[in-house]
Every structure is written in structure tokens, then in C-alpha cells.
Amino acid sequence: MRLDITGRHVEITPGLQRLIEKRLAKVERMLNDRVISATVVLTQEKYRRITELVIHAKADHILSGIAEANTWPLSMRKAAAKIESQAQKLKSRWTDERHREKTGKRAAAAPGPENLPARKIVRARRYPVKPMSVEDAALRLDSGHDTFVVYRNADTDAVSILYRRKDGHLGLIEPD
């Protein structure tokens, strides 16, 4: 994890740096080392100590916490607590997604005969195949609410299918 520490009207001492690293180590452990970088801005205004923590995690997740207190440890603890709650929520979202993928999507989407649902053939109705021309089949398709017409072509004596396409035009299936 890359760590950037900025002090505004504050000198960053080794003690402050250890305190920051200690607070961020807990968040890093919580997110299973998915933290890319952390930016810490420490600001001192008279008696106020302001800590701004911004953590960039994988998949462009940004966690941020700003806290204000009289001492640096208290200010950092408050900001880290805000980050920890966001990290816990993010981690639960990641684990829920992983759990859902294992049980739902991947198991259902995996090709294979054992994962395919049993097919059931439902016979809707008997369909009379009448001899007619392509123009007669088109008129029958336009007059009814059917999406296709199966007919015997009067010219070639072959069974053909005329269907309505999604673009509104008619499609013709003829055997070779």
C-alpha cells in the first residue's frame, strides 16, 4: 500500500507516522490487502487537530473519513473508525457477491448436461399445412395475430415457413 502523509501547519514526526500506520494496518487487514493507496492529511488549527483519511481500494472504491479532536490519537481514532465502518460494508458487499456467484450465477450458467433443466415439449395445437402461394401466406400472416405460417408452397410442393421478423418485415424459410 502506498501511503502519502501531508501535514498542514504540522511537522510529521516518527511517532505520528507510527500512529497513522497502526490505524491503517487494521483497515488493510480488514480488506484483505485490497488497499491500493492511502492519503492522510493532518491539519492543526489552534487547539483543533483535524485528520482526513482517504483510502483507494481495488475496483475504484474510495473510503474517506474526516475527524476533529483535541489530540492526534483521538482524531485519528475517530477518522479510522469511520473508514472501518465503510470498509466493513464494502467487505460484506464483496463477500455477498462472491457467495452469490458461487451459488447462483455460475452454477446455473455452467454448461453441461447435469446443469441443463429438463426440457418439456408442449404441443400447442395441430397446425394444418395447406397449399398456398407465398403472397397468400403473407396475407394470412398480416390478417391474423400469428407470428408464423407453415404452408405447402403451391409452386414447389415443399413445406415452407413465413414468419414476422422483429424489424417488421417477413422472413421466409424454404428447404433446399
C-alpha positions, -999 to +999 in steps of 0.1 A: +000+000+000+013+034-009+010+059+019+010+097+014+011+118+046+007+156+044+009+180+073-006+214+073+009+235+100+021+202+115+055+185+115+052+148+108+071+131+135+080+094+135+055+090+164+027+104+143+038+083+114+037+051+135+003+060+148-011+065+113+005+032+101-010+014+131-045+027+123-043+019+086-029-016+092-062-026+108-082-014+077-057-031+054-061-064+072-099-060+071-099-055+034-076-085+028-048-064+013-070-049-014-060-013-004-040+004-032-031+037-016-039+059+014-037+096+017-036+112+051-038+150+057-032+163+092-042+199+099-037+219+130-057+250+137-051+264+172-063+236+195-081+216+169-064+185+153-081+175+120-074+142+104-085+134+068-081+098+057-088+088+021-082+051+011-083+039-025-092+002-027-094-021-057-122-017-082-121+021-077-137+021-042-129+053-022-132+053+015-129+086+033-132+098+069-126+132+084-125+137+122-116+165+146-104+163+182-081+179+207-054+153+204-039+135+174-046+099+187-082+108+193-086+125+159-070+096+141-091+070+160-123+088+150-113+091+114-102+054+113-135+044+129-154+060+100-131+043+075-135+009+093-173+011+091-171+018+054-146-010+049-168-034+067-197-025+045-175-029+014-161-062+025-196-076+032-207-065-003-176-083-018-183-115+001-220-114-007-212-110-044-187-139-043-213-160-024-240-152-049-217-160-078-208-194-064-244-205-056-264-187-082-250-174-114-220-197-120-238-229-111-268-220-134-246-207-162-222-235-164-228-255-195-232-292-191-259-319-193-262-320-155-270-283-152-295-281-180-331-281-169-352-309-182-369-298-214-406-304-218-422-304-252-457-288-251-479-295-281-498-263-286-522-274-313-524-291-346-515-269-375-529-277-409-504-273-437-524-260-467-511-255-502-508-218-510-485-192-526-461-170-508-484-140-513-514-159-498-492-168-468-482-132-463-519-121-464-528-147-439-499-136-416-510-099-419-546-107-412-541-128-380-522-125-348-499-154-356-462-148-358-456-175-384-474-195-411-464-230-421-477-238-456-471-261-486-458-240-514-481-244-544-453-239-569-426-262-555-448-285-533-423-281-504-432-272-469-422-236-461-424-212-432-432-175-434-426-155-402-427-120-389-393-106-380-386-081-352-379-053-377-415-057-391-405-074-424-413-110-432-388-139-433-392-170-455-377-204-447-377-229-475-360-263-478-331-268-503 
